[in-house]
């Protein structure tokens, strides 16, 4: 993971998980999307965050999923398949 993407994740968490002011570190577009995927009982899973324009992004495994964020459950395979293929940074 690049330092720029790490900084974006820090900004994402500081902004209460809002993406409206985030800018892609690679293409500089303001079109960042995210989703947490995890276990509904333990609230442990992973975070995928990406740019819809250039399809670059990162995935962080073994995270605690905060309340009120956009999330999918591990057993919702059809929805998980809707996460776009991204180039991991």
Phi and psi in radians as a Rosetta constraint file:
Dihedral C 1 N 2 CA 2 C 2 CIRCULARHARMONIC -1.374 0.35
Dihedral N 2 CA 2 C 2 N 3 CIRCULARHARMONIC 2.787 0.35
Dihedral C 2 N 3 CA 3 C 3 CIRCULARHARMONIC -1.055 0.35
Dihedral N 3 CA 3 C 3 N 4 CIRCULARHARMONIC -0.626 0.35
Dihedral C 3 N 4 CA 4 C 4 CIRCULARHARMONIC -1.139 0.35
Dihedral N 4 CA 4 C 4 N 5 CIRCULARHARMONIC -0.706 0.35
Dihedral C 4 N 5 CA 5 C 5 CIRCULARHARMONIC -1.227 0.35
Dihedral N 5 CA 5 C 5 N 6 CIRCULARHARMONIC -0.613 0.35
Dihedral C 5 N 6 CA 6 C 6 CIRCULARHARMONIC -1.099 0.35
Dihedral N 6 CA 6 C 6 N 7 CIRCULARHARMONIC -0.719 0.35
Dihedral C 6 N 7 CA 7 C 7 CIRCULARHARMONIC -1.120 0.35
Dihedral N 7 CA 7 C 7 N 8 CIRCULARHARMONIC -0.678 0.35
Dihedral C 7 N 8 CA 8 C 8 CIRCULARHARMONIC -1.079 0.35
Dihedral N 8 CA 8 C 8 N 9 CIRCULARHARMONIC -0.723 0.35
Dihedral C 8 N 9 CA 9 C 9 CIRCULARHARMONIC -1.141 0.35
Dihedral N 9 CA 9 C 9 N 10 CIRCULARHARMONIC -0.685 0.35
Dihedral C 9 N 10 CA 10 C 10 CIRCULARHARMONIC -1.079 0.35
Dihedral N 10 CA 10 C 10 N 11 CIRCULARHARMONIC -0.791 0.35
Dihedral C 10 N 11 CA 11 C 11 CIRCULARHARMONIC -1.085 0.35
Dihedral N 11 CA 11 C 11 N 12 CIRCULARHARMONIC -0.711 0.35
Dihedral C 11 N 12 CA 12 C 12 CIRCULARHARMONIC -1.021 0.35
Dihedral N 12 CA 12 C 12 N 13 CIRCULARHARMONIC -0.815 0.35
Dihedral C 12 N 13 CA 13 C 13 CIRCULARHARMONIC -1.249 0.35
Dihedral N 13 CA 13 C 13 N 14 CIRCULARHARMONIC -0.599 0.35
Dihedral C 13 N 14 CA 14 C 14 CIRCULARHARMONIC -1.231 0.35
Dihedral N 14 CA 14 C 14 N 15 CIRCULARHARMONIC -0.424 0.35
Dihedral C 14 N 15 CA 15 C 15 CIRCULARHARMONIC -1.641 0.35
Dihedral N 15 CA 15 C 15 N 16 CIRCULARHARMONIC 0.412 0.35
Dihedral C 15 N 16 CA 16 C 16 CIRCULARHARMONIC 1.035 0.35
Dihedral N 16 CA 16 C 16 N 17 CIRCULARHARMONIC 0.655 0.35
Dihedral C 16 N 17 CA 17 C 17 CIRCULARHARMONIC 1.154 0.35
Dihedral N 17 CA 17 C 17 N 18 CIRCULARHARMONIC 0.534 0.35
Dihedral C 17 N 18 CA 18 C 18 CIRCULARHARMONIC -1.731 0.35
Dihedral N 18 CA 18 C 18 N 19 CIRCULARHARMONIC 2.494 0.35
Dihedral C 18 N 19 CA 19 C 19 CIRCULARHARMONIC -1.923 0.35
Dihedral N 19 CA 19 C 19 N 20 CIRCULARHARMONIC -0.024 0.35
Dihedral C 19 N 20 CA 20 C 20 CIRCULARHARMONIC -1.074 0.35
Dihedral N 20 CA 20 C 20 N 21 CIRCULARHARMONIC -0.457 0.35
Dihedral C 20 N 21 CA 21 C 21 CIRCULARHARMONIC -1.831 0.35
Dihedral N 21 CA 21 C 21 N 22 CIRCULARHARMONIC 0.112 0.35
Dihedral C 21 N 22 CA 22 C 22 CIRCULARHARMONIC -1.520 0.35
Dihedral N 22 CA 22 C 22 N 23 CIRCULARHARMONIC 2.450 0.35
Dihedral C 22 N 23 CA 23 C 23 CIRCULARHARMONIC -2.061 0.35
Dihedral N 23 CA 23 C 23 N 24 CIRCULARHARMONIC 2.357 0.35
Dihedral C 23 N 24 CA 24 C 24 CIRCULARHARMONIC -1.062 0.35
Dihedral N 24 CA 24 C 24 N 25 CIRCULARHARMONIC 2.257 0.35
Dihedral C 24 N 25 CA 25 C 25 CIRCULARHARMONIC -1.185 0.35
Dihedral N 25 CA 25 C 25 N 26 CIRCULARHARMONIC -0.303 0.35
Dihedral C 25 N 26 CA 26 C 26 CIRCULARHARMONIC -1.672 0.35
Dihedral N 26 CA 26 C 26 N 27 CIRCULARHARMONIC -0.913 0.35
Dihedral C 26 N 27 CA 27 C 27 CIRCULARHARMONIC -1.845 0.35
Dihedral N 27 CA 27 C 27 N 28 CIRCULARHARMONIC -0.126 0.35
Dihedral C 27 N 28 CA 28 C 28 CIRCULARHARMONIC 1.200 0.35
Dihedral N 28 CA 28 C 28 N 29 CIRCULARHARMONIC 0.285 0.35
Dihedral C 28 N 29 CA 29 C 29 CIRCULARHARMONIC -1.476 0.35
Dihedral N 29 CA 29 C 29 N 30 CIRCULARHARMONIC 2.698 0.35
Dihedral C 29 N 30 CA 30 C 30 CIRCULARHARMONIC -1.761 0.35
Dihedral N 30 CA 30 C 30 N 31 CIRCULARHARMONIC 1.250 0.35
Dihedral C 30 N 31 CA 31 C 31 CIRCULARHARMONIC -2.564 0.35
Dihedral N 31 CA 31 C 31 N 32 CIRCULARHARMONIC 0.971 0.35
Dihedral C 31 N 32 CA 32 C 32 CIRCULARHARMONIC -1.569 0.35
Dihedral N 32 CA 32 C 32 N 33 CIRCULARHARMONIC 2.418 0.35
Dihedral C 32 N 33 CA 33 C 33 CIRCULARHARMONIC -2.284 0.35
Dihedral N 33 CA 33 C 33 N 34 CIRCULARHARMONIC 2.764 0.35
Dihedral C 33 N 34 CA 34 C 34 CIRCULARHARMONIC -2.635 0.35
Dihedral N 34 CA 34 C 34 N 35 CIRCULARHARMONIC 2.866 0.35
Dihedral C 34 N 35 CA 35 C 35 CIRCULARHARMONIC -2.786 0.35
Dihedral N 35 CA 35 C 35 N 36 CIRCULARHARMONIC 2.423 0.35
Dihedral C 35 N 36 CA 36 C 36 CIRCULARHARMONIC -1.642 0.35
Dihedral N 36 CA 36 C 36 N 37 CIRCULARHARMONIC 2.469 0.35
Dihedral C 36 N 37 CA 37 C 37 CIRCULARHARMONIC -2.216 0.35
Dihedral N 37 CA 37 C 37 N 38 CIRCULARHARMONIC 2.255 0.35
Dihedral C 37 N 38 CA 38 C 38 CIRCULARHARMONIC -2.942 0.35
Dihedral N 38 CA 38 C 38 N 39 CIRCULARHARMONIC -3.033 0.35
Dihedral C 38 N 39 CA 39 C 39 CIRCULARHARMONIC -1.470 0.35
Dihedral N 39 CA 39 C 39 N 40 CIRCULARHARMONIC 2.215 0.35
Dihedral C 39 N 40 CA 40 C 40 CIRCULARHARMONIC -1.259 0.35
Dihedral N 40 CA 40 C 40 N 41 CIRCULARHARMONIC -0.332 0.35
Dihedral C 40 N 41 CA 41 C 41 CIRCULARHARMONIC -1.463 0.35
Dihedral N 41 CA 41 C 41 N 42 CIRCULARHARMONIC -0.763 0.35
Dihedral C 41 N 42 CA 42 C 42 CIRCULARHARMONIC -1.697 0.35
Dihedral N 42 CA 42 C 42 N 43 CIRCULARHARMONIC -0.278 0.35
Dihedral C 42 N 43 CA 43 C 43 CIRCULARHARMONIC 1.022 0.35
Dihedral N 43 CA 43 C 43 N 44 CIRCULARHARMONIC 0.582 0.35
Dihedral C 43 N 44 CA 44 C 44 CIRCULARHARMONIC -1.954 0.35
Dihedral N 44 CA 44 C 44 N 45 CIRCULARHARMONIC 2.410 0.35
Dihedral C 44 N 45 CA 45 C 45 CIRCULARHARMONIC -3.023 0.35
Dihedral N 45 CA 45 C 45 N 46 CIRCULARHARMONIC -2.435 0.35
Dihedral C 45 N 46 CA 46 C 46 CIRCULARHARMONIC -2.423 0.35
Dihedral N 46 CA 46 C 46 N 47 CIRCULARHARMONIC 2.786 0.35
Dihedral C 46 N 47 CA 47 C 47 CIRCULARHARMONIC -1.994 0.35
Dihedral N 47 CA 47 C 47 N 48 CIRCULARHARMONIC 2.258 0.35
Dihedral C 47 N 48 CA 48 C 48 CIRCULARHARMONIC -2.000 0.35
Dihedral N 48 CA 48 C 48 N 49 CIRCULARHARMONIC 2.244 0.35
Dihedral C 48 N 49 CA 49 C 49 CIRCULARHARMONIC -2.338 0.35
Dihedral N 49 CA 49 C 49 N 50 CIRCULARHARMONIC 2.322 0.35
Dihedral C 49 N 50 CA 50 C 50 CIRCULARHARMONIC -2.618 0.35
Dihedral N 50 CA 50 C 50 N 51 CIRCULARHARMONIC 2.912 0.35
Dihedral C 50 N 51 CA 51 C 51 CIRCULARHARMONIC -1.737 0.35
Dihedral N 51 CA 51 C 51 N 52 CIRCULARHARMONIC 2.236 0.35
Dihedral C 51 N 52 CA 52 C 52 CIRCULARHARMONIC -1.239 0.35
Dihedral N 52 CA 52 C 52 N 53 CIRCULARHARMONIC -0.324 0.35
Dihedral C 52 N 53 CA 53 C 53 CIRCULARHARMONIC -1.466 0.35
Dihedral N 53 CA 53 C 53 N 54 CIRCULARHARMONIC -0.914 0.35
Dihedral C 53 N 54 CA 54 C 54 CIRCULARHARMONIC -1.776 0.35
Dihedral N 54 CA 54 C 54 N 55 CIRCULARHARMONIC -0.128 0.35
Dihedral C 54 N 55 CA 55 C 55 CIRCULARHARMONIC 1.097 0.35
Dihedral N 55 CA 55 C 55 N 56 CIRCULARHARMONIC 0.418 0.35
Dihedral C 55 N 56 CA 56 C 56 CIRCULARHARMONIC -1.575 0.35
Dihedral N 56 CA 56 C 56 N 57 CIRCULARHARMONIC 2.664 0.35
Dihedral C 56 N 57 CA 57 C 57 CIRCULARHARMONIC -3.089 0.35
Dihedral N 57 CA 57 C 57 N 58 CIRCULARHARMONIC -3.017 0.35
Dihedral C 57 N 58 CA 58 C 58 CIRCULARHARMONIC -2.400 0.35
Dihedral N 58 CA 58 C 58 N 59 CIRCULARHARMONIC 2.794 0.35
Dihedral C 58 N 59 CA 59 C 59 CIRCULARHARMONIC -2.336 0.35
Dihedral N 59 CA 59 C 59 N 60 CIRCULARHARMONIC 2.273 0.35
Dihedral C 59 N 60 CA 60 C 60 CIRCULARHARMONIC -2.041 0.35
Dihedral N 60 CA 60 C 60 N 61 CIRCULARHARMONIC 2.149 0.35
Dihedral C 60 N 61 CA 61 C 61 CIRCULARHARMONIC -1.660 0.35
Dihedral N 61 CA 61 C 61 N 62 CIRCULARHARMONIC 2.742 0.35
Dihedral C 61 N 62 CA 62 C 62 CIRCULARHARMONIC 1.019 0.35
Dihedral N 62 CA 62 C 62 N 63 CIRCULARHARMONIC 1.041 0.35
Dihedral C 62 N 63 CA 63 C 63 CIRCULARHARMONIC -1.984 0.35
Dihedral N 63 CA 63 C 63 N 64 CIRCULARHARMONIC 2.700 0.35
Dihedral C 63 N 64 CA 64 C 64 CIRCULARHARMONIC -1.464 0.35
Dihedral N 64 CA 64 C 64 N 65 CIRCULARHARMONIC 2.234 0.35
Dihedral C 64 N 65 CA 65 C 65 CIRCULARHARMONIC -1.528 0.35
Dihedral N 65 CA 65 C 65 N 66 CIRCULARHARMONIC 2.066 0.35
Dihedral C 65 N 66 CA 66 C 66 CIRCULARHARMONIC -1.204 0.35
Dihedral N 66 CA 66 C 66 N 67 CIRCULARHARMONIC 2.762 0.35
Dihedral C 66 N 67 CA 67 C 67 CIRCULARHARMONIC -1.193 0.35
Dihedral N 67 CA 67 C 67 N 68 CIRCULARHARMONIC 2.497 0.35
Dihedral C 67 N 68 CA 68 C 68 CIRCULARHARMONIC 1.415 0.35
Dihedral N 68 CA 68 C 68 N 69 CIRCULARHARMONIC 0.112 0.35
Dihedral C 68 N 69 CA 69 C 69 CIRCULARHARMONIC -1.640 0.35
Dihedral N 69 CA 69 C 69 N 70 CIRCULARHARMONIC 2.883 0.35
Dihedral C 69 N 70 CA 70 C 70 CIRCULARHARMONIC -1.215 0.35
Dihedral N 70 CA 70 C 70 N 71 CIRCULARHARMONIC 2.175 0.35
Dihedral C 70 N 71 CA 71 C 71 CIRCULARHARMONIC -2.574 0.35
Dihedral N 71 CA 71 C 71 N 72 CIRCULARHARMONIC 2.724 0.35
Dihedral C 71 N 72 CA 72 C 72 CIRCULARHARMONIC -2.213 0.35
Dihedral N 72 CA 72 C 72 N 73 CIRCULARHARMONIC 2.627 0.35
Dihedral C 72 N 73 CA 73 C 73 CIRCULARHARMONIC -1.602 0.35
Dihedral N 73 CA 73 C 73 N 74 CIRCULARHARMONIC 2.595 0.35
Dihedral C 73 N 74 CA 74 C 74 CIRCULARHARMONIC -0.911 0.35
Dihedral N 74 CA 74 C 74 N 75 CIRCULARHARMONIC -0.595 0.35
Dihedral C 74 N 75 CA 75 C 75 CIRCULARHARMONIC -1.436 0.35
Dihedral N 75 CA 75 C 75 N 76 CIRCULARHARMONIC 0.003 0.35
Dihedral C 75 N 76 CA 76 C 76 CIRCULARHARMONIC -1.685 0.35
Dihedral N 76 CA 76 C 76 N 77 CIRCULARHARMONIC 1.169 0.35
Dihedral C 76 N 77 CA 77 C 77 CIRCULARHARMONIC -1.050 0.35
Dihedral N 77 CA 77 C 77 N 78 CIRCULARHARMONIC -0.654 0.35
Dihedral C 77 N 78 CA 78 C 78 CIRCULARHARMONIC -1.099 0.35
Dihedral N 78 CA 78 C 78 N 79 CIRCULARHARMONIC -0.713 0.35
Dihedral C 78 N 79 CA 79 C 79 CIRCULARHARMONIC -1.235 0.35
Dihedral N 79 CA 79 C 79 N 80 CIRCULARHARMONIC -0.668 0.35
Dihedral C 79 N 80 CA 80 C 80 CIRCULARHARMONIC -1.077 0.35
Dihedral N 80 CA 80 C 80 N 81 CIRCULARHARMONIC -0.609 0.35
Dihedral C 80 N 81 CA 81 C 81 CIRCULARHARMONIC -1.120 0.35
Dihedral N 81 CA 81 C 81 N 82 CIRCULARHARMONIC -0.329 0.35
Dihedral C 81 N 82 CA 82 C 82 CIRCULARHARMONIC -1.376 0.35
Dihedral N 82 CA 82 C 82 N 83 CIRCULARHARMONIC -0.222 0.35
Dihedral C 82 N 83 CA 83 C 83 CIRCULARHARMONIC -1.163 0.35
Dihedral N 83 CA 83 C 83 N 84 CIRCULARHARMONIC 2.207 0.35
Dihedral C 83 N 84 CA 84 C 84 CIRCULARHARMONIC -1.163 0.35
Dihedral N 84 CA 84 C 84 N 85 CIRCULARHARMONIC 2.682 0.35
Dihedral C 84 N 85 CA 85 C 85 CIRCULARHARMONIC -1.221 0.35
Dihedral N 85 CA 85 C 85 N 86 CIRCULARHARMONIC 2.240 0.35
Dihedral C 85 N 86 CA 86 C 86 CIRCULARHARMONIC -2.201 0.35
Dihedral N 86 CA 86 C 86 N 87 CIRCULARHARMONIC 2.768 0.35
Dihedral C 86 N 87 CA 87 C 87 CIRCULARHARMONIC -1.589 0.35
Dihedral N 87 CA 87 C 87 N 88 CIRCULARHARMONIC 2.016 0.35
Dihedral C 87 N 88 CA 88 C 88 CIRCULARHARMONIC -1.311 0.35
Dihedral N 88 CA 88 C 88 N 89 CIRCULARHARMONIC 2.351 0.35
